[in-house]
Amino acid sequence: MELLFARNELNEKPKKVQLDKIKEELNKDGQKIFYFDRDNSHKDMMALVDALEADGNNVYFREVKYGLADDEYMYEVHAL
């Protein structure tokens, strides 16, 4: 599964990351907060949550609004 990290600037392209790299980062640090771009589908984000929970992690997922427009949000995944 390939996901997109959140952009640092509105006009740049989001960076791609594989699910294996996310799991590797989480296993190294024990807990981590990831921010993902709005271009990821909600279905893919739920698949990420399910995959991390299947590995025995507690996962908190939410949409973070950073502006007033409907498309000004990102996904936050906090995995413990």
C-alpha positions in Angstrom: 0.0 0.0 0.0 1.3 3.4 -0.9 0.3 6.5 1.0 1.1 10.2 0.8 2.6 12.2 3.6 1.2 15.7 4.3 2.6 18.6 2.3 4.7 21.2 3.9 3.6 23.8 1.4 0.3 24.0 -0.4 1.9 24.2 -3.9 4.3 21.2 -3.5 3.6 17.6 -4.2 3.2 15.2 -1.3 5.9 12.5 -0.7 5.0 8.9 -1.1 5.6 6.2 1.5 5.0 2.5 1.6 3.2 0.7 4.5 6.4 -1.2 5.4 8.3 2.0 6.0 5.6 3.3 8.3 5.6 0.0 10.3 9.4 0.1 10.4 9.4 3.7 11.8 6.8 2.7 14.4 8.8 -0.4 15.5 11.9 1.7 15.9 10.4 4.5 18.0 7.5 2.6 19.8 5.0 5.4 19.2 4.7 8.0 16.4 2.4 10.6 15.0 2.0 10.6 11.2 0.4 13.3 9.1 -1.0 12.2 5.7 -2.2 14.3 2.8 -5.9 14.9 1.9 -5.3 13.1 -1.5 -5.3 9.8 0.3 -8.6 8.0 0.1 -10.5 7.5 3.4 -10.6 3.8 2.5 -6.8 3.7 2.3 -6.5 5.4 5.7 -8.9 2.9 7.3 -6.8 0.1 5.8 -3.7 1.7 7.4 -5.4 1.8 10.8 -6.5 -1.8 10.4 -3.0 -2.9 9.4 -1.4 -1.1 12.4 -4.0 -2.5 14.8 -3.4 -6.0 13.4 0.2 -5.6 14.5 -0.9 -5.0 18.1 -0.8 -1.2 18.1 -3.3 1.3 19.5 -4.2 3.7 16.7 -6.0 7.1 17.0 -7.2 8.5 13.7 -8.7 11.9 13.0 -9.0 14.6 10.3 -7.2 17.9 11.2 -8.7 21.1 9.7 -6.2 23.9 9.2 -8.4 26.3 7.3 -12.0 27.2 6.6 -12.3 25.7 3.1 -13.6 22.1 2.8 -10.4 20.9 1.2 -8.1 22.3 3.9 -7.5 19.3 6.0 -5.1 16.4 6.6 -5.2 13.1 8.3 -3.5 12.5 11.6 -2.6 8.9 12.7 -1.2 8.5 16.2 0.1 5.0 16.8 1.2 3.6 20.1 
